[in-house]
C-alpha cells in the first residue's frame, strides 16, 4: 500500500475520514441515538478490561483463522452490514473486494447502495442482511433474490426503535439527490475537494436509492421510502423469526441480542448464530456496551450456537478480549467505513490489517498459538463490569 494513504491505527483512519468527508456525511457515521451513552460505552468498556500475559513460552507462529456460519475466514473479524455508503463511490463493492483480499466474509445491508449481485461478484462469502419490512411476501421475495444471487447466509436485524433524537443534533439525510439538494449541499462539498472529485469522476451524485429493496421488475425505492415502509411494518414475533429461518434453510444469524432470555428464544427459533449488539449505539440509548452483555449470553448459549460481538471494536486487542469472553468472532462497522472514506478499498484492507496485527500481538503476549485457545483466564475483568441481562434474579424474583 502506498505510504501516502497508509495509516497505522483505526483512530488515524477516523481522523482522515473526518478531514475528507463533508461535515454532514461524517456526522452520519459517528451519530448515535439521544445522548450517545451507549455508543460511548461500546468503545470505552474495552478499556476497563485488562490482560494477564505470560512472559515465557510465546508460540512462534499464531493461527488466526476460524469459521463463521460455515465460512472459512482468515481472521475472526467480518464486515457488519451498514446502510447507504455515500463515503465512497464504489461503496459496498470496494468493501467486498477488500474483505475478499483479506480472506474474510461480509454482511451486506438490504439498505446498501449497491445491488447484491454486484457485491457478491466481488466476494462470494456474503451474508445478506434483512429488516422485517413489508410483511412476509415482500421479505420472502428479497430472501429468494439473495438465494439466487448466491448469498451463503442470512442476517436478520431487529434491534431498532426508530429513535431520531440526538442531543448534539442529527445530520439531515436528503430524500433524493435532485438539483435543489445538490445546490443546498454544495457549500459543504466544495470544502472537501478530494471527496467531491471522486464523485465528480462518476458524473453522478451519491445514490440514495436502495436497490436490494426493489420489488421484482421495479427500481429500488429511495432510502426514505424504504425506511418509511419499515417504520410502518408491525415488528416481528418469535414465530416470524422461526418462519424466516425455515424459509431460508441455511446459516442464519439474529443480530441485536443483548439478553440471555432472548438468546435462548433465538436458539429455540433455530438460528445458527447471534450477534451480541446494540446497533452500534443507534438503538435504545442507555443499553450497556455489547462487550458487557457478551459473557452471560455466551455462557448461556455458546455451546449451542455461534455467538458474535458487534460494537466498539477499534483495535486487535479488542477482538482478543471479545474472543476470550466467549465470542467466536466480531463484526466491525464504523472502523471499516472510516477506512473506506480515507482510502477506498485499500483503506478497508488497511483497517483489516491493523486488526490482524493487533490480534497476533495479543496472542503472542498471552502465550497462545491460536485464537481458539483464548479463554476468560486471559482477561482481567473488574467487579461489576459485566451485565447479565435477562437473567432471573436470585430466588426467581
N, C-alpha and C positions, 0 to 999 in steps of 0.2 A: 504494500500500500504506500502511495506517495506520502512523503513526510509532511507535505503541506496540508493534508487532510486527515492525517492520523492523529488520534488522541489517546491519552493514557488511562483516563477514567471516565466513567459514565457522567460524573459531575462536569467534566470538561465538555462532553457531548451536549449536556443540557445548556451550558453557557453559550456554546456555538449556535445551538438551535435558537436560543433567545436573541442572539445578535442577528441571525439570518432571517427569522420569520417576522412577518407583520405582527404588530402587537396583539391583535385580536386572535390570530391563529395560534400564537404561542400561549395566550391566556387560556384557550380552549384545551390545550394539552395539560396544563397544570391545575385547572379549575377542579373543584370538588364541591360537594353539597354543603350548604349552610356555613357554619363556622370553620369547617375544614379540620375538625378534631380527628376524624378517622383517617383522612389521608396523611396527616402528620404522624399519627401513631403508627400507621403501617410502616413508615420508614424508621422512626425513632426507636421503636420497640426492639429492633435488631441490635441497637447499641447497648441495650440492657443485658444482652446475652454475652457470655464470655466463653473462652476455650480453655480446655485442660490439656495442654500439649505435652508430648514426650520430647526428651532431649537426645535420646539414643535409639537407634533401631528404625530410622526412617527407611521406607522402601524406595529403591532406586527409580522405579517406574510406577506410575499410578494409572489406574484404569477408571475412566470417567463415563464409559458407555453404559447405557441402560435401555429399557424399553418402556414405552407408554402406549397403552391401548393397542398393543400388538405391533407397534412400530419401533424398529431399532433406531436409536438416536445416539450420537457420539458424545453427548454431554447431557446432564439432567436438567436441561433448560429448553423450553419450547416457546413459540411465539403465541401470545394470547391474542384472541380476536379483538380488534378495535375498529370503530366505525370509520366513516369517510375520512380518508387520509389526504388532506389538502396540503400537507407539508412538503410533498414532492410529486412531480407529475407522474412518475412511474408507480407511486403508491404501493399497493399490496403486491404487485408483480415484482418490484425491486426487493421487497421484504422476503418474498418467497424464494427468489434466487439466492439471496444472502443466506437464508436458513438452509437451503439445499447445499450451498457451497460449504457450509459448516456442519453438515450432516445431521440436521435436526428437523423436527416437524413444525407445522404452522397451523394455527387456528385462524380461520377466515370468517370475518363477521358477515352476517346477512345484510348489514348496512355498509358493506365495503363499497369503494368507488370503482372497483374492477370486477368484471364477471368471473364467476368461479372457474369457468372453462379456461380463461387466460391465466389465472393464478395457478391452477393445478398443472398446467403445462410447464410451469416453472418449478414446481415442487410437488411431486405426487404424494408426499407424506402430508396430506392435508385433512384436517378435521373441520367440517363445516359447522358454523355456529348458527343457531336459530333462536329467535324470541318467540314467545307464544303470542302470535299476531295473526288475526284474521280468521280464527276458527280452524277446525280440523281439516276441512277440504283444502284450504289455502296452504296450510302447513304441510299437508301430505304432498301437494304439488311441488313445493320447494324442496322437500326431502327427496322426492324422486328425481328432481333435476340434479341434486347433489350426488345421488347414487349413479345416475347416468354419466355425470362428469368424472366419476372415479374417486370421490371422497372416501377416505378409509375409516372415518369415524364421524360421529355427530356430537356436538356440544350444545347443550340447552342451557340458556341463561334465564334465570327467573328472579334474580336479586335486583329489582329496580322498582322504585316507588315514585318515579317522575318528580323528584324533588328539584325544583328550579331555584329556590332561594339560595343566594350566595352572599355572605356578609360583605365581601370585597367587590361585589358586582360580578356579572356574568357577561362574557362577550356575546353579542348578538350574532347568531348564525343566520345568514340570509336565506330566504326561502328559495331563491333562484338567482343565478348569476346573469341577470339581464344587464342592459346598458346602464340603467339607473343605479343598480347595485355596484357595478364596476366603477362608475364615476364617484359614488359615495365612498368607496373603499380606497380609491386611488391615492389619497394622501398618505395612507399607511404603506401602500405597496411601493411607492417611489422612494421611500426611505430604506427599502430593502432591495437594492438593485440586483443582487445575486439571485434571490428568490424570484423576483419579477422576470429576470432574463430566462430562468429555467422555464417558467410558464409561457413566456413570450415565444420561445422556440417551438412550442406546440401549436401556436396560433389559436389557442382556445383557453378559456378561463378554467379554474378548478371545477371539477364535476361534482355537483351536489345531488345528482341522481343516485339511486341505489339499485343497480341492475339485478342484483340477486333477489330482490323482492318483486321482480316482474312476473305478472301472470303470463301464461302461455300466449305467444303471439303479440304481446304488448311491450312497450318500452318500460324501463324501470321508472318507478314513481320518484318525484322529488323527495328528498330526505324528510321534510316536514310532513308530507302526505303520508309516508310510511309510519313516521313517528306518531302522527295523529291516529292512524288506524290501530297502532299498538296500544295507545292510551285508551282507546275505546273498546278494546277486546277484553272480556272478562278474564281475570287471572286464572292460570291453570290449577287443577286439582291434582292430587297424587294419582288418581285414576287416569288423568290426561297424560301424566308423565309415563305411567306404565304403558298406556296405549301407544305413545310415540316411540318408546323403547322397543316395543314389539313390532311396530311398523318398520322401524329402521332395521332391526335384526342383527346389527353388528356392534362394534365398540361404541359405547355411549357414555358421555360424561354429563353430569349435572353440575353446573357451575354456580357458585354463590352460597355454598353450605357453610354455616358458621356454628351450628348447634349439633350436639350429639343426637338428640331425638330426630332431627331432620336427616342426619346421616344414616340413621337406622331405617328410616322410612325410605330413603333412597335405595338402600340395599334391598328392601322388600319390593321395591318397584322394578328391580332387576338391572340397575345401572352397572356399568363396568368400572366407572371411576367417578370421583367427585373432586371438585376444586374448592378448597377452603379459601373463600374470597368474600370481600365486602364491596366488590365492584370498584376497586381502586379508590375508595372513599367517595364514590359518586352515588351511593345509595342512601341509607339511613345514617345520618351523621350522629356520632356518639357510639357507633358499633366499634368494639375493640379491634385492634390490629389483627389481621388474619393469622400472624405467627403466634399470637396469644391463644387463639382458639384451636390451633393445629394439634397440640399434644393430646387433648381429650378426644378429639374426633379420630385421630389416628389410632389411639389406644382402643377406641370402641369398635371401629370397623376396618382398620388397616389390614387385618388378616383375611378380609372377605372381598374387598375391592381395592383398587388403586386410589391413593389419596395424594392429590397435588396441592400446592400452595400458590396463590396468586395475590400479590400485593406487597409493594415496598422493596422489591429486590433491586439493589443498586450496585452490588459487588459480589464477587465469587464467594467470599466468606459468608454472605447472607444465604446463598444457596446451600452451603455446607451446614449452616445452622438449621435450616429448614429440613434438610435430609436427616440430620441427627435427631430431630424431634418427630420424625415419622413420615415425612413426605417422600414420595417416590421421585418426584421431580418438581420443578417450579415453572410457572408461566410468567413471562415478562410483557409489560405493556408500554408504559411511558419511556422506559430505558431504550427500547429499540426505536420508538418514534423520534426520540432526540437524535439517535444515530442517523436515522433516515433524513431528518431535517438538516443535520450537519453535513452529510456527505453522500446521501443516496444509498445505493446498495453497499458500497464499501463501508459506509458508516455503520450500517446494521451488522456487517461482518465484524467490524472493529469492536462493537459492543459485545458480540458473542465471544470474540477472542479475549476481551478483558475478563469476562465472567469465567471462561475456561481457565485462564491463567490463575485467577484467584482461587478457583476450586482446587486446582492442582497444588498450589502453595499451601492451602489449608490442610489438604490431605497429608502432605509431607510433614507438616508440623505436628499433626495428630498421630503420625506413625501408621497410617493406613495405606493399603495398596489399591483400594477400590472404594468407590462411593457406596457400595453395598455394605461395607464394613462399619459405616458410621452409626453411632448409637448415642443415647442420651448421656452416657458417661463422658462423652467428648465435650459436653456443653456445661457451662456454669449458669444455672438458671436461678435468679434471685427469688426469694419468697414473694408470693403474691403476683408473680409475673403472668402466669397462665390464667386463662378464663375458661372454665368448664361450663359452657353454655348449654342449656337444655338437658341438664343432669338433675334428677330429683335431689332435693336437699336431704340431709341425714334424717332418718326417721320417716322418710316418704312425704314430708311436708312440702 
